[in-house]
Amino acid sequence: MCLKDCYFPCHPGKWAYAPDRVVFGIATSSLGSERRSAEDHSGFHVVLGNEACDVDSMVSTLSFAYFLFKTSGSAGRTPVPVLNIPQADFPLRTDSVFLLRESGLAQQDLVFRDEVDLPRLHRARRLALTLVDHNVLPSTDSDLEGAVVEVIDHHLQERVPSPSCPVTIETVGSCATLVAERIVQKAPEIVDGQVALLLYGSIILDCVNMAPEAGKVTPKDSQYARLLESLCPALPPRTPLFQALHSAKLDISGLTTEQMLLKDMKAVSGGDLKLAVSVVYTTLDAFLQRRGLQQELCEFCHKHRFNLLVAMTISFSQSNEPFRQLAVYSSSSLYREEVSRALEQAQTPSLSLAPVSSPYADVRAYLQRNTLASRKKLLPLLKDFLRDRELREARRGGAGDGEDLQEEEEEEEEEGEQPDEGPDEAQPLPWRRRGVGGLTEEEEEEEEEGCGGLVPPTPMNSLVEGCPLDNGVPRISAQALLEKFNKMAASL
């Protein structure tokens, strides 16, 4: 995969970099062997994945942008893969970091969303946009809709196809499968070891090592996994690659406390109380023994404007059964006491909490004996607590009479989100017991929310929800972008 071909001189006269041509802080490439108008080649064809920027989104973005260049599919615009997260958030995607490193690409050589100003490029009519691994733009990016020229996705279709925007949507396990299909059908000669490893790693991870009992893999996923294996026999075996990627996904060893908490976090709020609920992939003892933890928790809540943090630690036994513990932190003894009591007394479901010692006065610690109560089950409990708390505050403030409040409570109970009940509460997912691999909380929530296990829901997380990306002045200069691609080329 010679990304150098995409952006910088590889053959005399083929691509010529013009340092005086800059579009809003982004260096442009112009064809040296042919004379074209500036309008034809001064723009960019950006390939953009979803806001979760997981392995599938990253691989689909990089691979399809490379394909566009090699097939001249950008109508004179320079293909650029843009990872749809701020650069500072990328270390949280530990499995993506691992696969990137194994493929020989470096993080500092990539282009991230906060380094370019897509709205400004669009206003100047210098932007074409291909969406991969999602098919509709979030509301924060609605102004870019007119730039979308193609969509390739494997989630539920929400976009209406049009002649100006072809849409390829198929409910396979991995979007990388659809990208691989396009590349193999149109330009199989560009599939070298690097391209194959990126695509293969994404398919194997998304399809849970191609295990049918996981309910993720489809015949097309299997077809293209086998095809990549035949095209590149040097690819690592499936199981070791899957295990390495899955272990990397759970790895928090190189993360700060803030990054650990942000890696898999959701937020809920009600009234004057805003809570963070983070899943931390370690034991509670290891988490509480981090140096200066209480100060770091205080700084985390202050920085992100949370009143309280619930950290659910999770580790897995040799048989891949989860072991869960809880830590409730707040600098306010009132908030800490209220939330702790609500969790201790919860019945739908009961968490079966057993208090354990904590080295910090501001942290309540618990063993969670109901190991089947994932964060998905915990969130409705906290939402119920916040709703009841708001009603009590309203009652004390004289808002409405008792009859009105009772009626409002009954209506909210009928309309509110109810925790899942049924057979899946009684036992863990059957494929996990077969040793396929422990699920992360995000994967478990997707498994429970998915449509028959065949359509993975669009990955989202609280890191991007309610946290619009910076649409201000681009932070990357033309020279810096040139250096990025030169470094990337040197590593290949």
N, C-alpha and C positions, 0 to 999 in steps of 0.2 A: 504494500500500500504506500505509494510514493506521494504523500501529500504535498511534497515540494512541487510536483507537477501542477498542482491545483492553483498555486498562488505566485510562484516565483520562477525565474528562468531555469529551464531544464535543458532546452535546446535553443541555440542561437536563433533569434527571430520568432520563437514560438510565443513566449510570454516575456514581456518587458515591463519592468517596474518603473513607473514614473513618479519620482519622489515629490514633484511639485503638484501632483494631483491628489487632493485630499477632500473627502466628502465627510464633513462633520466629524473630523477626528479619525476617520478610517482611511488607511491607505488603499488606493485602488490600483488594479492592474489593467493595462491596456495592451491590445494586440499590436506587436511590433511589425509583423509581416504583412498585415493588411491594413488599409486605411478605412476606418469606420468613423461615423460621427460620434461625438462625445456622448450623445444621448443613448447610443446603442450599447456602450460598454462602461459607462460610468456608474452603473448601479450594482446592486447585490442581490443574489438569490440566497436568502437565509433559510436554512433548514432548522426548524425549532421543535424540540420535544416538549413534553408537558412539564408542569411546574414542580413535580416531585423529583424529576431528573434521576430516576433510578437507573439501573444497569440497562434495561431495555430501551429507555428513552435516550440515554447517552449513546449507546451503540447504534441505534436507528438514525440518530442525528448525524454522527460522524460518517457512517457507512453510506447513507443516501447522498450526503453532500459530495463525497468522493465519487460516487456513481454519476452524479450530475455533471461533474467536470469531465470525467472520462468519456461520457457519451455526448458531450456538447449539448446537454439538455437544459441550459440556463439562458438561452436566447441572448447571448452577449453579456450577461451579468455574471459577476464573479460569485461562484458558490462558496458560502461560508457557513459552517456548522456552529450554531450558538447554543450553548448549554443554558437552559432556562432557569438558572438560579444565580444568586450573587456568588462571586468567586469565593468569598469567605465561608460559604456553606458547603462547599464541595467536600472537605475532609469528613463531614458527617456521613457521606455516602461511601462507607468503608469498602463495600464490595465493588463499587465502581472504581475507586482508587486502586484496588487490587488488580482488577482486570486491565485497567489502563496501564499499570506498571508492567504486567505480564506481557502486554502487547507491544511494549517498547515506546509508549507515548508518555510524556510528562505533563503533570497538571498545569505547570506554569506556561505550557505552550498552547493551552486551549483558550477559547474565547467564551466569556460568560456574559450573562444577560446585563449585568450592571456595567459592562465595559462598552456597550454600544447603545445608541439612542435610536431604537427602531421607529418610534413615532415620528421623529424628525426626518429620518430617511424616507418614511412613507409620505409625509407631507411634501417632500421635494420630488416625489415620484421616482425615487431611486431604489425602491424595495419591491422584491417579489418574495413571497413567503410560502414555504411548504411546511405543513404541520405533520409531524409523525408522532405516533403513540398518543394522540388525542385528536378529536375531530371538530371541536368547537373551542374558540378562544374564551378565556374567563372575562368577566365584566371589566376587569382592570385593563384588558387589552382590546376592548371592543373597537377602538379607533383603528386597529390594524386590519379589520375584516376585509377591507377593499384590496389589501395586498395579497390575500391568500389565493394561490394559484393551483394548489394540489393538496390532497390529504391522503395519508396512509395510516390506517389505525386498525386496532383489533378490539376496541370497546364498543359498547352500544352506540348505534348511529343516532346522532342528534342533528347532523347537518344535512341539508337538502342538496343533492348534487345539482350542478348547473354546467352548461357548456363551457363556461370560463374557468371552472374549478372541478376537475375530475376527482372523484372520491373513490378510494379503494378501502373498503372496510370488510373484514372477514373475522369471525370470532374464533381465531386461533389462540394458542396459549401465549405467544410472544409476537410483538410487532416486528421483531428482528426476522421472524420467519417470512413475513410479507416483503421486507426489504431484500432478504436473501433471494426470494423468488424473482423479484424484479431484476436483480443483478445477474442471476444465473440465466435468466431468459434473454436479457438484452446484451450483457457484456460479461460472459463467464470468464473471459481471459483476465479480468482484473482481480479475481479471487485468488490472492496469494495467501501465505501462512498467516499474515497479520489480520487481513480482512476476515479470513475464516475463523480465527480464534475469537475475534470480537463477536461475530454473529453466532458462532457455536456456543460460546460461553453464555450469551444472553438467552438463547433458546433453552439450553440445559437448565439454567437457573430458574427461568420462568415456568418451565414445565416440570419442575421438581424431579430432575434426573430422568425425565421421560416415563415416570411411573404411572401406569394407568389408574391405579387406585387413588392417586392424588386428585384426579378429576380435572387436571389442567391441560394435559397434552391432547392434541388432535392428530388425525392422520397426516395433515400437511406439515405440522411441526416435526413429526417423526420422519417424513419424507425428506425434508431439507436438512435435518440433522444428519441423516445417513448420507445425503449427497455431499455435504461439507466434509464428512469423514472420508468419502471416496476421493474428493478433489484434493484434500490435504491429509494424507495418511499420517503426517507427523503430529497431528492434533493430539493433545493429551486424552487419555481414556475418560469416558463420561463420568464415572463415579468419583474418581479423585478430583476432577475439575469441579464437579458440583459441590463436593464436600469442602474444597478450598474456598469456593465462592461463598457458600453458606456460612462457613466459619468466619470469613472476612466480614460478612454482613453483621454478625453478632459481636465483632471485635470492637472493643471500646478502649483498648490499651493506650492508644495514642491520643485520646480525646481529653480535653479539659472537662471540668465538671459542668460548665455551661454547655459545651457541645454534647456531653452525655445526656443532659436533660432535654436539649433541643432535638436530638436525633430522632426520637419517636414520641412526640408530645402533642397533646390536644388541650384546648382551653375551653372552659365553660364559665359563664358568669350569670349573675342575677343581682339586681339592686346594686349595692355598693361593693359587692364581693366578686372578685375575679380569681378563678382557680386555674392552676396548671396541673395537668395529669400526665406524668412522664413515665414511660417504661424504660427501665435501665437494665441492661443485660449483664448482670453480675449478682452476687449474693448481697444481702443487706449488710452483713458484717464488713465485706470488702468496701462497700459504698460508704458506710459510716466511718471507716478508718482512713478515708482520704484526708490528707493534711489540710487544716483550715476549712473543713467542710462547712461549718455553720456560717462563717463569714462569707463563703462563696454562695451559699444558699440565699443569704440576705442580699448580697449584691445581685444575684440572678433575679430575685423577685422585684427588687427596686428597678433594675434596668428594664425589665419587660412588663412592669406595672402589674404584678400579681400580688394578691394579698396572702395567698397560701399555695403551697405546693404539695401534691400527693405523688410520691415516687413509688411505683410498683416495681420492685426488683424481681427478676426472673432468671432462673438457671434451669438446666435440663439434666435429668438423670441419664444413666447409660442407656436406658430404654426409651429415652426421649420424652419422659413425662416431665411436665413443668413443676418447678418449685417456686412458689411466690411468697414474697414478703412485702410489707408496706411501711413507708415512712411518711409521716405527716409533719410538714414544717410550716411554721408561721412565727413571725416576731410578735404577733398579737396573741396573747394567751386566750382571749375570748374566741377568736376565729379558730384557733387550734383546738380548743375544747369543743366547740360546736360541731366542727367537721368530724373530729375523732368520735364523738358520741354518736353522730348519725351513722357512721360506718360500722361502729360496734353493734348498733341496734338494728341494722338493716336486715330485712327478712326476704326480700324478693330480688335477688337471692340473698341468703345469708352468706357473709364472707367467712364466718367462723374465725374471727380474729382472736389471737392470743397475744397479750402484751408481752414484749421482751424488753430488756434493758437498753437504754440509749445513753450515749456519752454526752448528749447535749440537752440542755433544758428546753430548747425550742423545738425539739424533734420528738414526736411520739413514734415508737417502733412496734411493729406487730408481725407475728407469723400468721400467714393466711392459710388456714387449713383447708378451705374450699379452693383447691387449685384449679378447678374448672371455671372459676369466676375471673375471666380475663378483663382487660381494661374496657372492652365492649360492654361487659355487664356492670362494671363499676360506674361508668359515666351516667347511666340513667339514675342510679342512686344519688349521685351528686346533684343532678338536675332536679330531682324531686326535693332534695334538701333545700336547694336554692329557691325553688318555687314556694315551698312551705315557709321558708324564712321571710320571703317578701310579703306573703300574706299576713304573717304575724306582725311584721313591721307596719304594714298598712292598717291592721286592726288597732295597733297601739297608737297610730297617728290619727285614728278616727275616720279613716277612709271607708265609708260605706257602713251599713248596719250588718249585724251577724247573719241575717238571712241572705243578703246579697253576697257576702263573703262565702257562705256555705255553697250557694249556687255556683259562684265562680270557681270554687275548688272542684266541684263535681264536673263542671264543663271542662276544666283544664285536665282533670284526671282522664276523661274520656278521650280528649284530643291529644294528650301528651304522648311522648315516646314511651313505650312499655318494654321492659326487658324481655328478651326471648325466653320462651318456655317450650318444653317438649322433650323428645328423646335425646337431643344433643346435649341437654343439660346433665344427663346422667352418666355419660362416659366420654372420654376423649375421642378425637377423630380417629376412625379405624386405621387409616393409612399411616398415621403417626406411630401406632403401636407396632406396625410392621417394619419399623426402622428406616423409613424413608428420610426422616430428618425432622427435628423440632421446628415448629413454625415460629416466626416472629409474631408480635402482636399485630402488626400491619397485615401480614399474610393471613393470620387467623381471622381477622375482621373481614378481609376480602373473601375468604372461604365461606364465612357465614352469610355475607351479604350478596355474594355472586349469584348469577342466574344459572342454577343447575351445575355450577362448578365449571362451566365451559366458557363463560364470558367474564374475564377479569374486569372488575370495575376500574374506572379511571383512578390511578393512584393520586391521592392528595394527602396533605398533612398540614398540621397547624402552623408549620413554619411559613407556609405561603398563604394560608387562609387569613384574610384580614391584614396582610402585610404587603401592600403593593410594592412592586419593584420600582426603583428609582428611574424616573423618566426625565431626569435633568440632563445637564451637560455630560457628554460621554467622558469617561475617566481614562480612556486609552488614546494615546497619540498615534500618529501615523508611524513614527519610528518604532514605537513600542510594539505595535502590531506586526510590523515587518520583522522585528527581532523574534517575536513569538513563533512565527512560521519558519524562520530560519533555524531556530532551535529544534522545532519539531522535525524539520527535514533532516537535520544532522543526526537525529536519533534513530532514523529509519535505515 
